[in-house]
Amino acid sequence: MIRGVYVAAAGMVASMTRLNRLANNIANVATPGYKQDVASPEVFEGMMLARVGQAGGPQQIGPLTTVVVAERPRVDLTQGALQATGGELDFSLSGPGFFAVEKEGARYFTRNGAWMLDPNRALRTLDGGLVLGAGGPITIPPGTLTVETNGQLAVDGRVVDTLSVVDFPEGTAFQKIGHSYLQAVGAEAVPARAFEVHQGFLEASNVNAMDSMVELLTSHKNYGASQRFLQLADQALAKAVNELGRV
């Protein structure tokens, strides 16, 4: 019966982890360039139980299979739909790659191309990050800005810089920083290939709101079922202790 408590608790932890992931995805359904977190299938793991507080150290009780485990999310890099905005400073990527951004001394990578010009005409993200080009932060002179599909920026027909578009080896794991930025784990950026830059478009989030809502409701029900089982196990244990006390 005590093992049933562990199984129910593991189910609640797994469901809560899934609920948090789905809630964050749904909250960013309208964030340009947002990449949803998805969970990879997990094998059922076991853990070793031990009784603590015993003379000579913890006493091993035996293995316990928890049936479910908290999922380990990964970033889904599937491309979102391109949405026309007509904005001169709205850019999107078609194909692999990321825009390079510098903020507070750190370099990040993003698919969110909603940008602005600061008073010094430096090209920045909406939260203040510097958009990087071939030679560092990009500055746009006054005039009409256009971009080629290879990321080359021109003002009134004169080339001023080229957007830094990078990629990473297949299978690279990413860590999210905020809602739009990514950092690669254990991999170096290389120049991207086979991409196209589009001006006047933004890449939509790749979150499917309907599918995420269905999965969220299912996870909520699973959490409730595990919670009820835990309550029943607790009641059974209480009854067993009280009955044994009268023997």
C-alpha positions as CSV (number, residue, x, y, z in Angstrom):
1,M,0.0,0.0,0.0
2,I,2.9,2.4,0.8
3,R,4.2,1.7,-2.7
4,G,0.8,2.8,-4.1
5,V,1.4,6.1,-2.5
6,Y,4.7,6.5,-4.3
7,V,3.1,5.5,-7.6
8,A,0.3,8.0,-7.2
9,A,2.7,10.8,-6.2
10,A,4.8,10.1,-9.2
11,G,1.7,10.3,-11.4
12,M,0.9,13.7,-9.9
13,V,4.4,15.0,-10.4
14,A,4.4,13.9,-14.1
15,S,1.0,15.4,-14.7
16,M,2.0,18.7,-13.1
17,T,5.1,18.9,-15.1
18,R,3.1,18.4,-18.3
19,L,0.5,21.0,-17.2
20,N,3.2,23.6,-16.7
21,R,4.7,22.9,-20.1
22,L,1.4,23.1,-21.9
23,A,0.3,26.2,-20.1
24,N,3.6,28.0,-21.1
25,N,3.1,26.9,-24.7
26,I,-0.5,28.2,-24.8
27,A,0.5,31.5,-23.2
28,N,3.0,32.0,-26.1
29,V,0.7,31.0,-28.9
30,A,0.8,34.6,-30.2
31,T,4.5,35.2,-29.7
32,P,6.3,35.5,-33.1
33,G,8.9,32.8,-33.6
34,Y,8.1,31.0,-30.4
35,K,9.0,27.3,-30.4
36,Q,6.9,25.0,-28.3
37,D,8.3,22.6,-25.7
38,V,7.4,19.0,-26.4
39,A,8.1,15.8,-24.4
40,S,10.0,12.9,-25.6
41,P,8.7,9.4,-24.7
42,E,10.2,8.2,-21.4
43,V,11.0,4.6,-20.4
44,F,9.6,3.6,-17.0
45,E,12.3,4.0,-14.5
46,G,12.7,2.5,-11.1
47,M,14.1,3.9,-7.9
48,M,15.6,2.2,-4.8
49,L,13.7,2.7,-1.5
50,A,15.6,3.0,1.7
51,R,14.5,3.3,5.4
52,V,16.4,6.2,7.0
53,G,17.1,6.7,10.6
54,Q,18.5,3.2,11.2
55,A,21.6,2.4,13.1
56,G,24.5,2.0,10.7
57,G,22.9,4.1,8.0
58,P,19.9,3.7,5.6
59,Q,18.5,0.2,5.2
60,Q,17.7,-0.8,1.7
61,I,14.1,-1.9,1.2
62,G,14.0,-2.7,-2.5
63,P,13.3,-1.3,-5.9
64,L,10.1,0.5,-6.8
65,T,8.8,1.1,-10.3
66,T,7.0,4.4,-10.4
67,V,5.1,3.6,-13.6
68,V,5.3,7.2,-14.9
69,V,8.1,9.7,-14.7
70,A,8.2,13.5,-15.1
71,E,8.8,14.1,-18.8
72,R,11.9,15.8,-20.1
73,P,10.9,18.5,-22.6
74,R,12.8,19.5,-25.7
75,V,12.4,22.5,-28.0
76,D,10.4,21.7,-31.2
77,L,12.1,23.6,-34.0
78,T,9.3,23.0,-36.5
79,Q,8.7,26.1,-38.6
80,G,5.6,28.2,-37.9
81,A,3.5,29.8,-40.6
82,L,4.7,33.1,-42.1
83,Q,2.3,35.9,-41.5
84,A,2.3,39.1,-43.6
85,T,2.6,42.3,-41.6
86,G,3.9,44.8,-44.1
87,G,6.3,46.2,-41.5
88,E,9.6,47.4,-42.8
89,L,11.4,46.1,-39.6
90,D,9.5,42.8,-39.5
91,F,11.7,39.9,-40.7
92,S,11.2,36.1,-40.9
93,L,13.2,33.1,-41.8
94,S,12.1,30.3,-44.2
95,G,14.1,27.2,-43.7
96,P,16.7,26.3,-41.1
97,G,18.6,28.9,-39.0
98,F,18.3,31.6,-36.4
99,F,18.9,35.3,-36.2
100,A,21.8,36.2,-33.9
101,V,21.2,38.7,-31.1
102,E,23.3,40.2,-28.4
103,K,21.9,41.3,-25.0
104,E,23.6,42.2,-21.8
105,G,26.9,40.8,-23.1
106,A,25.5,37.4,-24.0
107,R,24.7,36.0,-27.5
108,Y,21.3,34.5,-28.1
109,F,19.5,33.0,-31.1
110,T,15.9,33.6,-32.2
111,R,13.3,33.2,-34.9
112,N,11.5,36.3,-33.7
113,G,12.2,39.0,-36.3
114,A,10.0,41.8,-34.8
115,W,12.5,44.6,-34.5
116,M,12.9,48.4,-34.1
117,L,15.4,51.2,-34.4
118,D,16.7,52.9,-31.3
119,P,17.5,56.7,-31.3
120,N,21.0,55.9,-32.7
121,R,19.4,53.8,-35.5
122,A,20.8,50.6,-34.1
123,L,18.6,47.6,-35.1
124,R,17.2,46.0,-31.9
125,T,14.7,43.4,-30.8
126,L,11.6,44.8,-29.0
127,D,13.1,43.9,-25.6
128,G,16.4,45.8,-26.4
129,G,18.7,43.2,-27.8
130,L,21.1,44.2,-30.5
131,V,20.5,42.4,-33.9
132,L,23.9,41.2,-35.2
133,G,25.2,41.4,-38.7
134,A,28.4,40.4,-40.4
135,G,30.5,42.9,-38.4
136,G,28.6,43.0,-35.1
137,P,25.5,45.1,-34.2
138,I,23.7,46.5,-37.2
139,T,23.1,50.3,-37.7
140,I,20.6,51.4,-40.3
141,P,21.2,54.8,-42.0
142,P,18.1,56.9,-42.9
143,G,16.3,55.8,-46.0
144,T,14.2,53.0,-47.4
145,L,15.4,49.6,-46.0
146,T,15.2,46.5,-48.1
147,V,16.5,43.0,-47.6
148,E,17.6,40.2,-50.0
149,T,16.6,36.6,-49.3
150,N,20.2,35.9,-48.3
151,G,19.9,38.5,-45.5
152,Q,21.8,41.3,-47.2
153,L,20.4,44.7,-46.0
154,A,20.4,47.8,-48.3
155,V,19.2,51.3,-47.8
156,D,18.1,53.2,-50.9
157,G,19.8,50.5,-52.9
158,R,23.2,50.7,-51.1
159,V,24.3,47.6,-49.1
160,V,24.9,48.4,-45.4
161,D,25.2,45.0,-43.8
162,T,24.1,41.3,-43.9
163,L,22.1,39.7,-41.2
164,S,23.9,37.0,-39.2
165,V,21.9,33.8,-39.7
166,V,23.4,30.8,-38.0
167,D,22.5,27.1,-37.5
168,F,23.6,24.2,-35.4
169,P,24.3,20.5,-35.9
170,E,21.3,18.2,-36.1
171,G,20.3,16.9,-32.7
172,T,21.6,20.0,-30.8
173,A,19.7,20.6,-27.5
174,F,18.6,24.1,-26.7
175,Q,17.9,26.0,-23.6
176,K,15.2,28.7,-23.6
177,I,16.0,32.2,-22.3
178,G,12.7,34.1,-21.9
179,H,10.1,33.6,-24.5
180,S,12.0,34.2,-27.7
181,Y,15.7,33.4,-27.1
182,L,17.6,30.1,-27.4
183,Q,21.0,29.0,-26.4
184,A,22.6,25.9,-27.7
185,V,23.9,23.3,-25.2
186,G,27.4,22.1,-26.1
187,A,27.4,23.2,-29.8
188,E,28.9,26.0,-31.7
189,A,27.0,28.1,-34.3
190,V,27.9,27.8,-38.0
191,P,26.6,29.9,-40.9
192,A,23.2,28.7,-42.0
193,R,22.5,27.3,-45.4
194,A,19.3,27.0,-47.6
195,F,17.4,29.7,-45.8
196,E,15.5,32.7,-47.0
197,V,14.9,36.0,-45.3
198,H,11.5,37.7,-45.9
199,Q,10.8,41.4,-45.1
200,G,7.3,42.3,-44.0
201,F,6.6,38.9,-42.5
202,L,6.8,37.4,-39.1
203,E,7.0,33.7,-38.3
204,A,4.0,32.6,-36.1
205,S,4.4,30.4,-33.1
206,N,4.4,26.7,-33.9
207,V,2.0,25.9,-31.0
208,N,-1.3,24.3,-32.1
209,A,-3.7,25.8,-29.6
210,M,-6.4,23.3,-30.1
211,D,-4.2,20.2,-29.7
212,S,-2.5,21.8,-26.6
213,M,-5.8,22.5,-25.0
214,V,-7.0,18.9,-25.5
215,E,-3.7,17.6,-24.0
216,L,-4.0,20.1,-21.1
217,L,-7.5,18.9,-20.2
218,T,-6.3,15.3,-20.4
219,S,-3.3,16.0,-18.1
220,H,-5.6,17.8,-15.7
221,K,-7.8,14.7,-15.5
222,N,-4.8,12.4,-15.0
223,Y,-3.7,14.6,-12.2
224,G,-7.1,14.4,-10.5
225,A,-7.1,10.6,-10.9
226,S,-3.7,10.3,-9.3
227,Q,-4.8,12.6,-6.5
228,R,-7.9,10.5,-5.7
229,F,-5.8,7.3,-5.7
230,L,-3.4,8.9,-3.2
231,Q,-6.3,9.9,-1.0
232,L,-7.7,6.4,-1.1
233,A,-4.3,4.9,-0.3
234,D,-3.9,7.3,2.6
235,Q,-7.3,6.4,4.0
236,A,-6.5,2.7,3.7
237,L,-3.2,3.2,5.5
238,A,-4.9,5.1,8.3
239,K,-7.5,2.4,8.7
240,A,-4.7,-0.3,8.8
241,V,-2.8,1.6,11.5
242,N,-5.9,2.1,13.6
243,E,-7.0,-1.6,13.2
244,L,-3.5,-2.9,14.1
245,G,-3.5,-0.6,17.1
246,R,-6.5,-2.5,18.6
247,V,-5.0,-6.0,18.0
